Amino acid sequence: TSSSQDDSDGDNNTSSDTFLTLQLYTRHCFAPTIQAMNQAKGGADASEATQGAGHDSKLLSNLQTKIRELDLTLSQCRQSTLHAIPHISLQTHPVLQSTSVE
């Protein structure tokens, strides 16, 4: 029974890989880009209109907040689906497989 339990745990862990991948992508791609844009806007020329710079800063701040919320939601989805979605394997139709080989 121990080995069948380990197998099912492995299957359940696989089901959350998509959420983990999206979460890591969000953390390592979107978040640093937004932070870099925020820092670049902070060091922009003084010739920029103050109202426009304030609006851009507010938009970037809102975007950064939404990225954090997305990260949290993906984490919660990953936790909730850890044991909820079974792992399945789909078989390729023989005609499609033979066509792809050619």
VENKAJO-V253922 format. One record per residue. PHI is phi in radians with two decimals (999 if undefined). NEAR is the number of other C-alpha atoms within 10 Angstrom. D_LAST is the distance of its C-alpha to the last C-alpha in Angstrom with 1 decimal. Layout:
<<PHI NEAR D_LAST> <PHI NEAR D_LAST>>
//
This chain:
<<999 6 43.9> <-1.14 6 43.7> <-1.21 8 40.1> <-1.20 9 39.0> <-1.20 10 40.8> <-1.11 11 39.0> <-1.11 12 35.6> <-1.19 14 36.5> <-1.12 13 37.8> <-1.11 12 34.5> <-1.13 17 32.7> <-1.18 18 35.2> <-1.13 18 35.0> <-1.15 16 31.3> <-1.17 19 32.0> <-1.66 22 34.2> <-1.06 13 31.8> <-1.10 12 30.8> <-1.14 20 34.5> <-1.12 18 35.1> <-1.06 12 32.4> <-1.11 15 33.8> <-1.14 19 37.3> <-1.15 15 36.6> <-1.08 13 34.8> <-1.06 17 37.9> <-1.16 16 40.3> <-1.72 11 38.8> <-1.99 11 37.5> <-1.22 16 39.6> <-1.03 18 42.9> <-1.12 13 43.3> <-1.14 13 42.4> <-1.12 16 45.0> <-1.10 14 47.6> <-1.13 12 47.0> <-1.13 15 47.5> <-1.07 18 50.6> <-1.17 12 52.0> <-1.16 11 51.2> <-1.17 15 53.0> <-1.16 11 55.9> <-1.78 9 56.3> <-1.22 10 55.9> <-1.04 9 58.5> <-1.25 8 61.8> <-1.24 6 61.5> <-1.18 9 59.1> <-1.16 10 60.7> <-1.08 10 61.7> <-1.13 9 60.8> <-1.15 10 57.3> <-1.15 15 56.8> <-1.13 12 58.1> <-1.15 12 55.8> <-1.07 15 52.7> <-1.10 17 54.0> <-1.15 13 54.4> <-1.08 13 50.8> <-1.12 17 49.4> <-1.11 15 51.6> <-1.11 12 50.4> <-1.12 15 46.7> <-1.10 19 47.4> <-1.10 13 49.0> <-1.15 12 46.1> <-1.13 17 43.7> <-1.09 16 46.0> <-1.11 12 46.0> <-1.06 16 42.2> <-1.05 21 42.2> <-1.13 13 44.8> <-1.13 14 43.0> <-1.09 21 39.7> <-1.10 17 41.7> <-1.15 13 43.4> <-1.10 14 40.2> <-1.09 20 38.7> <-1.16 15 41.9> <-1.30 12 42.0> <-1.62 15 38.4> <-0.96 19 38.6> <-2.10 16 39.6> <-1.72 12 38.8> <-1.85 14 35.0> <-1.29 13 33.4> <-1.46 14 30.1> <-2.21 9 27.3> <-2.13 5 23.8> <-1.81 5 21.2> <-1.64 7 18.6> <-1.39 9 15.1> <-1.10 8 14.7> <-0.98 9 12.5> <-1.14 8 10.9> <-1.14 9 10.1> <-1.14 11 8.9> <-1.18 10 6.5> <-1.20 8 5.3> <-1.24 8 5.5> <-1.25 6 3.8> <-1.26 5 0.0>>
//
